[in-house]
Amino acid sequence: MKKLFLILLLISFSFSSLVWEFGTDGEISKKPVIYRNSVVVASDDGTIYALNPSTGSKTWEVRIGEYPNEIFIFDNGLITSTRMGKVIRIGEGGRIAWTADLTSQLYNVSRIYGASANAKNIFISANNGIYAISKTGEVNIVTSFANATVTPPASGADFVIYGKGSELIRLSETGTVMFRAHIDDGSFWLSQPVIHENNVYVGSLDDKIHAYRVSNGLKLWEVKSRNWVVSTPIADGNTVYVGSNDGNLYAIDASSGSIRWKTATQLAIKTTPESGYMGGEEVVFVGGSDRNIYAISKNDGSIVWKGPVAGSAGSPLYHQGTVILGAADNNVYAFSTARACSITNPREGDLLGKKEVVITGKLVSESGGVTVLVSINGGNWIEANISESDWQLIVDPSMAFAPGLNSISCRTIDAGGEESGPKFTTVAINNDPNKPLSELKVKLSTSSIIEGTEFSMFVNDGDDGSSVERFTYIINGEERTGSKIINLTLAEPGQYSLIVRKMGFRDYSTTLNVNQSGISPLILGGAVLAIIIIVWQVWTKVLSKRFKKRK
């Protein structure tokens, strides 16, 4: 059953993170498009929906048949196709202008893999060939082949490029092969080739993203990931962005093929990225199989924001301060991009114990005057400490978390409004209150402490060797605090008791022996005694005998 769920905006320039949500009866994985001031989405329930981009209310709908492929604009109309073999042109108000049925005996298509267009024709890649369809719906066969799996096509001014098996093929509009580029392992599949300037970029099942020269198919570079690349890349300026089934979004230098950064999510990224802005910062939006939509900084790959949805997230669209996407839960979501926060620590699925938890994240805002609030398990919102674009909140896990699964959420308030939910950036963690205490590793900068002379004490985590912050140390009963490295001076010689304490660690205790500076009277007396003994020994064994002989 179709539903519309509208989250009312806060008054006076105030926005919530989730602006609206619209429900259909099928999964939505393809990128929405803007057509005649409406957001148009294709649902696997076989219906194309046009929605108001501000409210999510339905403008019109039209049924075309189950499992539509991507939607795009061609000759002032909407073009889509169905996996089962039909190509449809939709006009204003959702009226169907024409349908090209490729399942007829003339073409005998059983599967359409995708479509694209240049100024003159729509190109269709199907199981048995490549087809060109005119503005009026007339079909021409560009090339035929035996039953095969192919990629969606990319269209140039007078050519089409597609992947078939281990080959990337460029054809003229009349079907002449202009180049064939081969990969050694795997094959091309769901990743649609993308033409940008003089190059074409495409992912494949050899775990790589490939770059070729459009004119002749010359291999320019390839980048290896750790799993299939079925995401369709985008090229923005001199950077190519693409997801991988290894869970990373890759930013690749378009000229050299060097990886500028890669950002990990929890599961595969199969969607097409989208350039946009979040809180005034340039980001790449991408939908993840882990049921989140991500905004990732173009500058350094840091996660600026993560928005939860109830199913695998589809390919997003950035439009006028909102990011809009469908998901495998059959819904369309629109999130505001005016402000956001992310949680960088702890990470999704981390196992926590008795150690203090330093919750950290990043924030962005178009309006300034930002406050970040944190909630644990849906409880009260606690204000975090902010330093420029970062925020931090330190909690005692024994007080903050329940045993087992817990959630941490953040939301942002600024001069323009606030995130009011119901969906916020959230990570899920596991808490084990029975996890054993860790060991503190304490090291001194010297093995011989001298009164009045400064020395350093290094405090590290025995689990990973990292420096420990915010610990307590007690010297002869006097309690002090420190972080990482502290410098000490003990004024008097003698023995000092040292105890170092930190939440989640066993106490470290030892005795510090402080030596007197200069020459100790005891040492001086001992030295004089030693000299007397040496002189006596020399006298009695050597000099006394010689003295007697002379007599």
C-alpha positions in Angstrom: 0.0 0.0 0.0 1.3 3.4 -1.0 1.8 5.9 1.8 3.1 9.4 2.2 4.9 10.4 5.4 5.7 14.1 5.7 7.9 15.4 8.6 6.8 19.0 9.2 9.6 21.6 9.0 10.4 23.6 12.1 9.2 27.2 11.8 11.5 30.2 11.1 14.3 28.8 8.9 14.5 25.6 10.9 15.0 22.3 9.1 15.0 18.7 10.1 17.4 16.1 8.7 14.6 13.9 7.3 12.4 16.3 5.3 10.0 13.8 3.9 9.5 10.1 3.1 7.3 8.5 0.4 6.3 4.9 0.2 5.8 2.6 -2.8 5.3 -1.1 -3.2 8.7 -2.0 -4.6 12.4 -1.5 -4.1 14.0 1.7 -5.4 17.7 1.5 -6.4 18.0 3.8 -9.4 18.9 7.5 -9.2 15.9 9.9 -9.2 15.8 12.7 -11.8 14.3 16.2 -11.8 11.6 16.6 -14.6 9.4 19.6 -14.9 9.9 20.6 -11.2 9.2 17.1 -9.9 11.4 14.4 -8.5 10.8 11.3 -10.6 11.6 7.9 -9.3 11.2 4.4 -10.7 10.0 1.7 -8.3 10.3 -2.1 -8.8 6.5 -2.2 -8.3 6.4 -1.2 -12.0 5.4 2.4 -11.4 7.1 5.8 -12.2 6.2 8.4 -9.5 6.6 12.2 -9.8 6.9 13.9 -6.4 6.9 17.4 -5.1 10.6 18.0 -4.2 9.7 20.2 -1.2 7.0 18.1 0.4 7.2 14.6 -1.1 3.5 14.7 -2.1 2.7 12.8 -5.3 2.2 14.8 -8.5 1.4 11.9 -10.8 2.2 8.2 -11.3 2.2 6.0 -14.3 2.5 2.2 -14.5 5.0 0.9 -17.1 5.6 -2.7 -16.0 7.8 -4.4 -13.4 11.5 -3.7 -12.8 12.1 -0.4 -14.6 15.7 0.5 -15.3 17.2 4.0 -14.9 15.2 7.1 -15.9 16.8 10.0 -17.9 15.7 13.0 -19.9 15.8 12.9 -23.7 14.2 15.4 -26.1 12.2 17.1 -23.3 10.7 13.8 -22.2 11.4 11.0 -19.8 12.9 7.8 -21.0 12.9 4.5 -19.1 13.0 0.8 -19.9 11.9 -2.3 -18.2 14.1 -5.4 -17.7 11.6 -7.4 -19.5 12.1 -5.7 -22.8 10.1 -2.4 -23.2 11.3 1.2 -23.8 8.9 3.9 -22.8 8.8 7.7 -23.4 6.8 9.6 -20.8 5.6 13.2 -21.3 4.2 15.9 -19.1 1.7 14.8 -16.5 2.9 11.2 -16.7 1.3 10.5 -20.1 3.0 7.8 -22.2 4.0 9.2 -25.6 5.1 5.9 -27.1 6.3 2.4 -26.2 8.9 0.4 -28.1 8.3 -3.3 -27.5 11.6 -5.2 -28.1 10.1 -8.5 -27.0 8.4 -8.8 -30.4 9.5 -11.5 -32.8 11.3 -8.9 -34.9 13.8 -8.3 -32.0 13.2 -11.2 -29.6 14.7 -9.4 -26.6 14.3 -11.1 -23.2 16.3 -8.7 -21.1 17.2 -5.0 -21.3 20.3 -4.1 -19.2 20.1 -0.4 -19.6 19.8 2.7 -21.8 21.5 6.1 -22.6 21.1 8.7 -25.2 22.9 11.3 -27.3 21.2 14.2 -29.0 19.6 12.0 -31.7 19.0 8.5 -30.4 18.4 6.3 -27.4 20.8 3.4 -27.2 19.6 0.1 -25.6 21.8 -2.7 -24.5 20.0 -6.0 -24.5 20.8 -9.7 -24.1 21.0 -10.2 -27.9 22.2 -6.8 -29.2 22.5 -3.1 -29.2 19.5 -1.0 -30.4 19.0 2.6 -31.4 15.6 4.2 -30.9 14.7 7.5 -32.5 12.8 10.4 -30.9 9.6 9.0 -32.3 10.2 5.5 -31.1 11.5 3.9 -34.3 13.9 1.0 -33.5 17.0 0.1 -35.4 19.4 -2.8 -34.7 23.0 -1.4 -34.3 24.5 -4.9 -33.7 23.4 -8.4 -32.9 25.1 -11.1 -30.9 24.3 -14.4 -29.2 22.7 -14.3 -25.8 25.0 -12.4 -23.4 25.2 -10.3 -20.3 26.2 -6.7 -21.1 26.6 -3.5 -19.3 24.2 -0.5 -19.6 25.6 1.6 -22.5 27.3 5.0 -22.6 26.5 7.3 -25.5 28.8 9.7 -27.4 28.0 12.1 -30.1 27.9 9.4 -32.8 28.9 6.2 -31.0 28.0 3.9 -28.2 30.3 2.1 -25.7 29.3 -1.0 -23.7 30.9 -3.9 -21.9 30.3 -7.5 -23.0 32.1 -10.3 -21.3 35.8 -9.3 -21.0 35.6 -6.7 -23.7 34.8 -3.0 -23.7 33.4 -2.2 -27.1 32.9 1.1 -29.0 30.5 1.0 -32.0 29.6 3.7 -34.4 25.8 4.4 -34.8 25.8 2.1 -37.8 27.4 -0.8 -35.9 31.0 -0.5 -37.0 33.5 -1.7 -34.3 35.8 1.2 -33.5 37.7 -0.5 -30.8 37.7 -3.5 -28.5 39.5 -3.3 -25.1 40.1 -6.5 -23.2 40.6 -7.2 -19.5 42.6 -10.3 -18.5 40.3 -11.6 -15.7 36.7 -11.3 -14.9 34.1 -9.4 -17.0 32.1 -6.2 -17.2 28.6 -6.3 -15.8 26.5 -3.8 -13.8 28.9 -0.8 -13.9 27.8 1.5 -16.7 30.7 3.1 -18.7 31.0 6.8 -18.1 32.4 9.1 -20.7 34.1 12.3 -19.4 36.1 14.5 -21.7 38.5 12.2 -23.6 38.2 9.2 -21.3 35.8 6.5 -20.4 35.7 4.9 -16.9 34.1 1.6 -16.0 34.1 -1.0 -13.1 34.4 -4.7 -13.6 34.3 -8.1 -11.9 38.1 -8.3 -11.8 37.8 -6.0 -8.7 39.1 -3.0 -10.7 38.1 0.4 -12.1 39.4 0.9 -15.6 40.2 4.0 -17.6 40.5 4.0 -21.4 40.9 6.6 -24.1 37.6 7.2 -25.8 39.1 7.6 -29.3 41.0 4.3 -29.5 40.4 2.2 -26.4 44.0 2.7 -25.2 44.3 1.6 -21.6 45.2 4.6 -19.4 45.2 3.0 -15.9 43.5 0.6 -13.6 42.9 0.7 -9.9 42.6 -2.5 -7.9 40.0 -2.8 -5.1 39.4 -5.8 -2.9 36.1 -6.9 -4.5 33.9 -6.5 -7.5 33.3 -3.0 -8.8 29.6 -2.9 -9.9 29.1 0.8 -9.0 28.8 3.2 -11.9 31.5 5.9 -11.5 31.2 9.6 -11.8 33.9 12.0 -13.0 34.0 15.4 -11.4 36.8 17.7 -12.5 40.0 15.6 -12.4 38.6 13.1 -9.9 36.8 9.8 -10.5 34.5 8.6 -7.6 33.4 5.0 -7.6 32.2 2.4 -5.0 33.3 -1.1 -4.6 31.8 -4.3 -3.1 34.8 -4.1 -0.6 32.8 -1.3 1.1 35.0 1.6 0.1 34.3 4.7 -1.9 37.4 5.5 -4.0 38.5 9.0 -5.1 40.9 8.5 -8.0 43.1 11.0 -9.9 41.6 11.0 -13.4 44.9 11.6 -15.1 47.3 9.3 -13.2 45.0 6.7 -11.6 46.5 7.3 -8.2 44.1 6.9 -5.2 43.6 10.3 -3.5 41.7 8.7 -0.7 39.3 5.8 0.0 36.6 5.7 2.7 35.3 2.6 4.3 31.6 1.9 5.0 30.2 -1.3 6.5 29.1 -3.2 3.4 29.3 -3.1 -0.4 28.8 0.1 -2.3 26.9 -0.7 -5.5 25.3 2.6 -6.3 26.3 5.7 -8.3 27.9 8.5 -6.3 26.6 12.1 -6.6 28.4 15.4 -6.0 26.8 18.0 -3.7 27.1 20.0 -0.6 26.5 19.2 3.1 26.5 22.1 5.5 28.3 24.2 2.9 31.1 21.6 2.4 31.7 19.9 -0.9 30.9 16.2 -0.5 30.1 13.1 -2.5 26.9 11.4 -1.6 26.7 7.6 -1.9 24.2 5.0 -0.9 25.4 1.9 1.0 24.3 -1.6 1.3 24.6 -1.1 5.1 21.3 0.9 5.0 22.9 4.3 5.1 23.4 7.3 2.8 26.8 8.9 3.3 28.1 12.4 2.7 31.9 12.1 2.3 34.2 15.1 2.1 35.8 15.6 -1.3 38.8 17.2 0.4 40.0 14.3 2.6 37.4 11.5 2.4 36.2 12.0 6.0 32.6 11.0 6.6 30.7 14.3 7.2 27.3 12.7 7.7 25.5 9.4 7.6 21.7 9.2 7.2 19.9 5.9 8.1 17.3 4.3 5.9 15.5 1.0 6.4 16.9 -0.9 3.5 20.0 -0.9 1.2 20.3 2.7 0.0 19.9 3.5 -3.7 21.7 6.0 -5.9 21.2 9.5 -4.6 20.2 12.8 -6.2 21.4 16.2 -4.8 18.8 19.0 -5.5 18.3 22.4 -3.9 19.6 21.7 -0.5 18.3 18.1 -0.2 19.6 14.7 -1.0 16.9 12.4 -2.3 17.2 8.6 -2.8 15.2 5.4 -2.8 15.9 2.3 -0.8 15.2 -1.5 -0.7 12.5 -0.8 2.0 10.4 0.6 -0.9 10.6 4.2 0.3 11.9 7.4 -1.1 13.8 9.7 1.4 14.7 13.4 1.3 17.2 14.7 3.7 18.2 18.3 4.4 21.8 19.2 3.8 21.8 22.5 5.7 23.7 21.0 8.7 25.0 17.7 9.8 27.2 15.8 12.2 29.0 12.5 11.9 30.3 10.0 14.4 33.9 8.9 13.7 34.5 7.0 17.0 33.4 4.5 18.1 32.9 2.8 14.7 29.9 0.7 13.8 30.1 -2.7 15.5 33.0 -1.8 17.9 33.2 -4.0 21.0 33.6 -1.8 24.1 34.5 -2.8 27.6 35.5 -1.0 30.8 37.7 1.7 29.2 36.3 5.2 29.0 34.7 5.9 25.6 35.7 9.0 23.7 32.9 9.7 21.3 34.1 11.9 18.5 32.8 13.2 15.2 32.7 16.0 12.7 30.2 18.8 12.0 29.2 21.1 9.2 26.8 24.0 9.1 25.8 26.6 6.6 24.6 29.0 9.3 27.3 28.8 12.1 26.7 29.0 15.8 26.8 25.2 16.1 25.9 22.9 19.0 26.2 19.1 18.8 24.1 17.0 21.0 24.6 13.3 21.7 22.1 10.7 22.8 22.8 7.1 23.9 20.1 4.5 23.4 17.5 7.2 22.7 18.1 8.9 26.1 18.6 12.5 27.0 20.6 14.7 24.6 24.0 15.7 26.1 26.0 18.6 24.7 29.4 17.7 23.3 32.6 19.8 23.3 33.3 21.5 20.0 36.6 22.5 18.5 36.3 24.1 15.0 34.8 21.3 12.8 35.3 18.5 15.4 33.3 17.5 18.5 33.9 15.2 21.4 32.1 13.6 24.4 33.7 11.4 27.0 31.5 8.8 28.8 32.0 6.1 31.4 30.7 2.9 29.8 29.6 1.5 33.1 27.2 4.4 33.5 26.3 5.1 29.9 25.8 1.7 28.2 23.8 -1.4 28.8 25.3 -4.8 28.3 25.0 -5.9 24.7 23.8 -3.7 21.8 23.8 0.1 22.2 23.2 3.0 19.9 24.9 6.4 19.8 23.2 9.3 17.9 24.2 12.9 17.2 22.3 15.9 16.0 23.2 19.5 15.1 21.7 22.8 16.1 22.8 26.0 14.5 21.7 29.6 14.0 19.4 28.5 11.2 17.6 25.6 12.9 18.2 22.0 14.0 17.9 18.4 13.1 14.7 17.2 14.6 14.6 13.6 13.4 13.2 11.1 13.6 16.3 9.8 11.8 19.7 10.9 13.1 23.3 9.9 12.4 23.7 6.7 14.5 26.2 4.0 15.1 25.5 0.7 16.9 28.1 -0.7 19.3 28.4 -3.7 21.6 29.3 -3.3 25.2 30.8 -6.2 27.2 31.0 -5.1 30.9 32.9 -8.4 31.7 35.7 -7.6 29.3 39.0 -7.9 31.3 40.8 -4.9 32.5 43.7 -3.8 30.3 47.3 -3.2 31.4 49.0 0.2 31.8 52.6 0.3 30.4 54.6 3.0 32.2 58.1 3.9 31.2 60.6 6.5 32.6 63.0 8.5 30.5 65.9 7.6 32.8 66.9 4.6 34.9 68.6 6.9 37.5 66.4 9.6 39.0 68.4 12.5 40.6 66.9 14.9 43.1 65.9 18.2 41.6 66.4 16.9 38.0 63.4 16.7 35.6 62.5 13.4 34.1 59.6 12.1 31.9 57.0 9.4 32.5 55.3 7.8 29.5 51.9 6.1 30.0 50.7 3.7 27.3 47.9 1.3 26.6 49.2 -2.3 26.9 46.7 -3.5 24.3 47.9 -1.4 21.4 50.7 0.8 22.7 48.8 4.0 22.2 49.3 6.9 24.6 46.8 7.1 27.4 45.0 10.4 28.0 43.4 11.7 31.2 45.0 9.4 33.8 45.5 9.9 37.5 48.9 9.4 39.2 49.6 9.4 42.9 53.1 10.1 44.4 53.4 9.5 48.1 49.7 10.0 48.5 49.5 13.2 46.5 47.1 12.8 43.6 47.7 14.5 40.3 46.3 14.2 36.7 48.1 13.9 33.3 47.8 12.8 29.7 50.2 10.8 27.5 53.6 12.2 28.8 54.2 14.1 32.0 57.4 15.8 33.2 58.3 15.3 36.9 60.9 16.7 39.3 61.3 15.2 42.8 63.0 17.6 45.2 64.3 15.2 47.8 66.3 12.0 47.6 64.7 8.8 48.9 62.0 6.3 47.9 58.6 7.4 46.5 55.6 5.3 45.9 53.9 5.7 42.5 50.4 4.6 41.5 48.9 5.3 38.0 45.1 4.8 37.6 42.9 4.9 34.6 39.3 3.7 33.9 39.3 0.3 32.3 42.9 -0.5 33.4 44.5 -2.3 36.3 46.4 0.1 38.7 50.1 0.3 38.0 52.3 0.7 41.1 56.0 0.9 41.6 58.7 2.5 43.8 60.8 5.4 42.5 64.3 5.6 43.9 65.6 9.2 43.9 69.4 9.7 44.2 71.1 12.7 45.8 72.7 15.2 43.5 76.5 15.8 43.8 78.8 13.6 46.0 77.1 12.0 48.9 79.0 12.0 52.3 78.6 8.3 52.5 80.0 7.9 49.1 82.9 10.3 50.0 83.6 8.4 53.2 83.5 5.1 51.4 85.9 6.4 48.8 88.4 7.6 51.5 88.2 4.3 53.2 88.8 2.5 49.9 91.9 4.6 49.3 93.2 3.9 52.8 92.8 0.2 52.3 94.5 0.3 48.9 97.5 2.3 50.4 97.7 -0.1 53.3 97.7 -3.1 50.9 100.5 -1.5 48.8 102.5 -0.7 51.9 102.3 -4.0 53.5 102.9 -6.1 50.4 105.4 -4.0 48.4 106.9 -0.9 50.0 107.5 -2.4 53.5 109.5 -5.2 52.1 111.7 -2.9 50.1 112.3 -0.7 53.1 113.4 -3.6 55.2 115.9 -4.8 52.5 117.6 -1.4 52.4 118.2 -1.6 56.1 
